[in-house]
Amino acid sequence: MESPFLVEARHITKSFPKVTALEDASLNILPGQIHALLGENGSGKTTLMKILGGLYAAKTYEGEIVIAGKPAVFNSPQDALRHGISIVLRRVSVFEQLNVGENIVVAHWQASHKFLITQQETEQRAQETLDLLGLKLDLSLRARELNSSQKRMLMIARAVSPNPRLVILDEPAAYIRTPAELGQLFRVVRVLSAQNIACLYMTRRPAEVMQIADRVSVLRDGSMVGDFERAEFDESTLSALMASQRIGDYGDGDEDERETPGGLLGALGSLFTFGKRDERD
């Protein structure tokens, strides 16, 4: 029977010298669904994101990734992108010297292996992406002229440009400061869902889950401990489930919570790598 799921992470185990970051963790994502992944720092969220995003090659962990019912092997972020998975990291990372339009289409260039593109093609592709998301950004502005919330929207537009089937958002509200900005983020996520683009919304805030998710999976200390449909959501239950049972420090903090290098290096890091340390979140 054909699988109804767009993406399945099956029985994933990933260990580091100091800790087992994921232990027999499974996650199933439906097309067009806003699926929250709730967990504290250190729960294993970032490790799972990196596996789905292709940074951790297939042979570095146990388990398998299945896309639309077929096993997939990811050995690089480009492999994940070819299978329709785009990632928006927690850190704000854009190409500061490029304009908004160029920032948006750079991921599309990478996915299509097209690096010779006219200004007209750039502006057309970028504007189509902004129109799809209902965003208003001046294509000619340099990315360095945007505020942090606008840069976050720019990163989402960049992730959507290659026509993904799944967009993974890692703590997307981390740099948002006002209710209006949060409302805009939620609206964009719902637009993606309406376009049948699935969203894996990773957060440590149960209140966000209550507002935006169709479904939530709870990750605690590397293990999946709960999975709920919208009608079953209860904020107190979610908060209790996600609370870590580990004693003491699980290891170094998550690099993705620190400030990323600016400019070209930071944006390249956001697009094609997620750091080389053994983060555990």
N, C-alpha and C positions, 0 to 999 in steps of 0.2 A: 504494500500500500504506500502511495506517495506521501512523504512527510509534509505536514502543514507548516512546518517551521522554516523560516528563512535562514537562521543561523542556530546551530547547536554546538555548545561546548560540552563534551561528554567525558565525565570522570577525569577531570584535570587535576593532576598533582604536580606541584612545582616546589622544589626545595632549594634553600640556600644554606651556606655553612652554619648560620646561627638559628635558622628557623625554617619550618615548612610553611611557605606562603599560601599555598593552596593544597587542600587534601580532598581528593575525590569530589571535586566541585563540578556540578553540571548546571548549565543555563540554556534555556530554549527561548528564542525570540521570534515572534510572529511578524509577518510583513505588515508594515504600517503601524505597528504598536509602539506606544510610548512605555518602555519597560524600564522601571527604576531599579538600580542596583544600590541597595542601602547598606552602608557599613562604616564603622569608625576607621580612622587612620590606623593602618596596620592590619586591617581585615583581609587584605588580598585583592582589593579592587583594581589597583594599578597593575598588579601582576597579571590579572586576568585580561585587562585591557591590552597589555603588551603582547600577550599570546594571541588575542584576536587580531591585533594590529600587525603581527608578523615580526616584531622586534626579537622576541624569543623564538628561535627556530624550533621546528617540530621535534627534533631529537633531544631538546633540552628539557622536556617535560613529558610526563605520562598523560595519556588520554588522546582524544582526537577532536578536530574541528570538522563539522559537517555543514555544507552550504547547500540549501535547497535539496536536501536529501542525499547529497553526494559528498564523500570524504574529500577534504581539501588539505593540502600541505602548504603551510606558510613558512618560508625561510627568510623573508624580508618584508618590510612595509609595502614594497611595490607589489608583492604577491597578494597581500590583503586588499590593496587598492584595486587590483585586477579582478578580485572576487566581489567588489562592490562595498568594501568596508572603509570608511573614512573616520578619522579621529580628530577631535578638538581637545587639545590638552588643557589642563588646569592653568598652566602658566600663560600669560599673555605674550604671544610671540608673533610679530609681523615683520615684514621687510620694510624697515623704517624709511629707507631711501626711495622705495618704489611707490607709485601712486596707488590709489584704491583699486582701480581696474586691474593693474598688473598684479597686485596681491591676490585678487580673487582668482585669476585664471592660471596662476602658476601651478596649482595642483592639477588643473586640467591639462596643462602642457606635459606634466610629468606622467599622467595616466595615458596620454595619447602619443607620447614620445615626440611631441611636436614642439620644437624650440625656435622655429622661425615663424613668426606670426606678426601680422600687420597691426598697427594701432587700431584700425577700424575693426578688425576681428577681435582684438582684446576688449575694446569698449562694448562691442555687441554682445560678446559672451558674458562679460561682467554684468552688463545691464540686464540681460535675461535672467541671470542668477538673482540679482537684487529684486527684480520684479516678482520672481517666483516666491521669494521670502517676504515680500512686502516691505522691504527696507529702502530707506532713502539715504544714500551716501553719495557725495560728490566724487565721481570717478577720477577727477584730476587732482584731488588733494593728496599730498604725501601722507603716508600712514602715520608718520610721526606727529602730524597735526591733529590726530583723533584723540579723544579721551579714552579711558580704559574700557568703558562700556561699548563704545563704537568699535574699538579694536576687537572686542569679543565677538560682536556681530560680524565683523570682517572675517574673523577666523572661521565662523560658522559658514559664511558665504564661500570661503575658499574650500572648505570641506565638501560643500554641496556641488561645487562647479564640475567635478568629474562624473556627475550623475550616479552617486552611490545608492545602494539599497539599504545600507545601515550606516547611521552616523552615531559614533560614540562620543558622548559629552562628559568630560571628566570634571566634576564640580563646576559646572558652567556659571553658577551664581557667585563664585568665590570673589570676583572683583566687582560685583554689582553693588551699588551703594544706595539706590533709591527704589521705592515701590514701583515707580514708572519704568525703571530699567528692568526690574524683575518681570513686570508685566509684558514688556517687549520680548524678553527671552522666552517666556511661556508661549506667547503668541507665535513666535517663530517655530518653536518645537511643534506646536499644534499644526502649523502650516505644513511642516515636513510630513507629519502623520497623515494629513489629508491628501498628500501627494503619494501616499503608499510607501514612504520612506520610513523605515523603522528607526527608532531612537533608543539607545541604551543610555539612560540618564543616571550617571553615577553621582551619589551624594552621601553625605553623612548627616543630613538634616531631614528627619521624618516629616516636618511641616511642608517641605517642598514636594515630597512624595504625595502627600495628601492633596496637593493642589494640581499636580501635573500628570501623574502616572495613570496608565490603564492597568498596570500590573506591577508588582514589586517582588523582587527576590532579596532576601536578607543574607548578607555574608558576615560571618563572625569568626575571627581567628582562623581564616582560611577555609572554613566549611560553610556550605549553604544550610541555613537553619530555618528557613521559612520562605514560602512562595504564596502570594495572595493576589486574587483578582480584586478589581476596584470595589466591588460590593462588600468585600471582607476587610477593607482597610480599617485599622484602629491605631491611632497615633501612639497611645500608651503601650500597646502590644508591640508595635514596631520598635519603639525606643528600648523596651526591655530586651527584645530579642537580639538587638545589635550590640549590646553591652559586652565588652571583651571579658573573657574568663581567664586570660593569661595573667600570670603573676610577674610583676616587674616589667622591664623594658624589653620589647621584642627585637630591638636592634636600632640601626640608624634611622633617622626620619626620612620621609619621602622627598626625594629631590624635586619632584614636580610641584611641591609647595613653595620652593624657594624661587627667588627671582631668576628668570632666565637671562642669559646674555642678550644684550640688545642687538638690533640691526640684523645683518645677514646671518650671523651664526645662530642667533636665537631663533629666527624664523625657520632656518633649515633644520634646527633641532626639533622644532614643533612639527614640521612636515614629515621628516623622514627618519628621525630617531626619537627616542624618549629618554635618553640618558643611558649611561653605561654602568651605573652602579646597581647594586642589588636592592632596589627599593622593595618594600614589603606592603605598601598600602594598596 
